[in-house]
Every structure is written in C-alpha cells, then in structure tokens.
Amino acid sequence: MGPYNSHMNNNDTMPTFAVQPAAWDKFDSYGCDWAINISHAYKIAAIWQEMNHAKGDMMIWRVTPGGEPIRWVRVYEDESIDSVTDEALSTLV
C-alpha cells in the first residue's frame, strides 16, 4: 500500500457521514459533502444553510463500513445548529 492510501485505514479519519439537501431524496455519493464524524456533518449542514445552498432541510447520512448509506438525521431549515453540543451529538453515533 502506497503512502497516499496508508492513512485510509484509520477509522478516525475515514468519512462515515455524508451531508446533502434532503430534497435530493436519494443518496448522491458524488454530490454530497463527506464528514468524518457527526459533529463535522452538522458543521457542513450549517455551512450549506448559511450559504442558502440547501434551499430547505438537510439530510445527514450514516455510511456503513460496507458503503451502505442510511438516513441518519434530518436538519430542518429553521433549526438552530449552533446550540447542538458535542455531548448531544455523541448520542447520535
């Protein structure tokens, strides 16, 4: 395994969540933004909403080690993400 791929075995840095507009309905591995944990996913959702790119709710997907996407958390358009604590996020994993 080359030096580029050697870091991909570390579960701490592997993307396990994906974020995309809920309106897309189906998981889009090319159009979503990948996140390494739920906190990172919420931050990405907040950025989409701040930039008004979502045009509605966001969907956070959990992606299994086998690559299967599972709808995990819906972030509503009017939901305040800033108040979500790391402790609360740890219950979603």
C-alpha positions in Angstrom: 0.0 0.0 0.0 1.4 3.4 -1.0 1.8 6.4 1.3 -1.4 8.0 -0.1 -3.6 5.1 0.8 -1.9 4.2 4.1 -3.9 6.8 6.0 -7.2 5.4 4.7 -7.1 2.6 7.2 -7.6 4.9 10.2 -11.2 4.9 11.3 -10.8 8.3 12.9 -10.3 10.0 9.6 -12.5 7.9 7.3 -15.6 9.7 6.2 -18.6 7.9 7.9 -21.2 10.6 7.4 -22.4 12.5 4.3 -24.4 15.6 4.1 -26.7 16.8 1.2 -30.0 18.6 0.8 -33.0 16.5 1.8 -34.8 17.5 -1.4 -32.3 15.2 -3.3 -34.2 12.3 -1.8 -31.7 9.6 -2.9 -28.1 9.4 -1.7 -25.6 11.0 -4.1 -22.1 10.0 -3.2 -20.7 12.4 -5.8 -22.8 15.4 -4.9 -22.7 15.1 -1.1 -20.1 16.5 1.3 -18.3 13.8 3.3 -17.7 14.2 7.1 -15.5 12.2 9.4 -18.0 12.4 12.4 -21.4 13.7 13.3 -20.1 17.0 14.6 -18.3 17.6 11.3 -21.6 16.7 9.5 -23.6 19.2 11.4 -21.0 21.9 10.7 -21.2 21.1 7.0 -25.1 21.3 7.2 -24.8 24.7 8.9 -22.5 26.0 6.1 -24.9 24.8 3.4 -27.7 26.6 5.2 -25.7 29.8 5.8 -24.9 30.0 2.1 -28.5 29.2 1.3 -27.5 26.4 -1.0 -29.7 23.8 0.7 -33.0 25.7 -0.1 -34.7 23.6 2.6 -33.8 20.8 5.0 -30.5 18.9 5.0 -30.1 15.2 5.4 -27.1 13.7 7.2 -26.5 10.1 6.1 -24.5 7.5 8.1 -22.4 5.4 5.7 -21.6 1.9 6.9 -18.1 0.3 6.5 -19.6 -1.6 3.6 -20.6 1.7 1.9 -24.4 1.5 2.5 -26.0 4.9 3.2 -28.6 5.2 6.0 -30.7 8.3 6.5 -29.5 9.3 10.0 -30.6 12.9 10.9 -32.7 15.5 9.2 -31.6 19.0 9.9 -34.6 21.3 9.4 -34.2 24.6 7.5 -35.2 26.7 10.6 -33.3 24.5 13.1 -30.5 26.2 15.1 -27.5 24.1 14.7 -25.2 26.4 16.7 -26.7 25.2 20.0 -26.0 21.5 19.4 -23.4 20.3 21.9 -20.7 17.7 21.4 -22.3 15.7 24.2 -25.7 15.7 22.5 -24.1 14.8 19.2 -22.4 11.8 20.8 -25.8 10.2 21.4 -26.4 10.2 17.6 -23.4 7.9 16.8 
